Amino acid sequence: MCYIAEGRSGACDRYANDNGNLIRLDPLTILENRENTGANVVPFLEREWDGDIVAGPETFVTAIGAGTTYPDYKPAPFIVASEVDGVDMVTVVTEGIFSYCGVKLKIDTDRHLGDECALVRSEGEVIGHVTTSEYGSQMLSLGGVHHLTGGSKKEGRITCSTMLALCNGETADLTIDGGAELTVQAGKAPTINGALEERMRVGCGSATVGMFAAQWKGLVDEVVVVDDHITGVMSEHQAGKVIGWEPTGIKINGRRSTPGRYFQVAEPGTGWGGTNLTDPLAIISKFDAKTARPGLSVLMVSTTGEHAAYFELDDELLPVQQEMPDRLLPSVRRIEENCEPALTSVLFMAGAGGSLRSGVTEHPVGLTRSVQNSLTYVSCGGAPVYTWPGGGITFMTDVTRLPQNAFGYVPTPALVAPLEFTMRADDYRALGGHMDYVVPLAEAIEGKTGRQNDHLLKGRRAVSSSSGNPWPAGSDNYPWRKANP
């Protein structure tokens, strides 16, 4: 139902009208399992292929640029036959149009970004919410059918454009109600309230005490690792007890858990250890005169080593800040050195249900069961996916493992993502696959679309399979291979 004038492209910039022919504009992306593959686009419509891409067991046709037969009353654009390790295989290749999709963000930081369920906005529009804090990371959930189709047109449009930018490796500016302002990009360090985050924490306060207890023994009388979640106190902690740490009489403001572990020492924030503290002494209630003594030394440090301060008790048993002794500097630096770089992880998540499955088979539930039984391997632009247990085909993929600009959109609004379903030819036949539409790999690489397609391909490009990705057509992806090595 998209009407495109002669010589123009459609609203989604995916298709164009060329002398009455519907042309898929993005190049068909073909993976080659070798290094230094060129990525030059070779047009189908202007000249013949020069032979750089040769069909073989290490060549895989992805759905990037393949087009779609949505709403899939016809078979998928490519149903490709190949041979892998002596086994006849079939790969069904199609671009999926997803209203039911979202983006999960893992942002490595101790800083408080916002309360759970706080709204996340882009250009003022609500596009998601804050979810749980995980170990050294804050999690955001963006998109979903509610924001794409359940709100205003502007909300849906901005939700779609923000997710598209993130999935294609571009930056996105986000604000969290009552919380932080963010600039995020897949595989890059986040910028939080204008400051670039450098590292995620080495562990919680309790874990940090456990990791470095032996290194601090004999250098300082007390160590407090400030953390919004679990603050660690060396002299009370089991790690300190095991190595003979002497009590100091310190009293901490907060809810005591097991010995040496304290919850809720302060409110969440962007200060020390993800708290709102600029002065760490605020969490110390007092030192017990029965145990403490003047001159007792205290190191207070955050879980990233970004904040650190040294104190000694005066005659009134009050901590007074002193210059950090040289003997303690290496241990603070060691915390920093053991922190991983802060990154933003972007995972695309979608449900491959509905009519998409009928483009694969005449018996849609058969595809679902085949995926659930690991007889069908699902890939997204050649990248591996995690398929959730339970009903349906709900999958997630790390967008950094796909080739560049693998995602598109339609003005519905919805995202367009590449999907490939690979299985043995016998299994494809058994689940009611469209066997009459299977084409050899060599023909697919030449861009010979099947009779089911109402579009032509503009061009193709060869890219190397991303390092660390399993080969999507590899027989090692299947239980039958493991049973018959």
Order of alpha helices (4+ residues) and beta strands (2+ residues): beta-beta-beta-beta-beta-beta-beta-beta-beta-beta-beta-alpha-alpha-beta-beta-beta-beta-alpha-beta-beta-alpha-beta-beta-beta-beta-beta-beta-beta-alpha-beta-alpha-beta-beta-beta-beta-beta-beta-alpha-beta-alpha-beta-beta-alpha
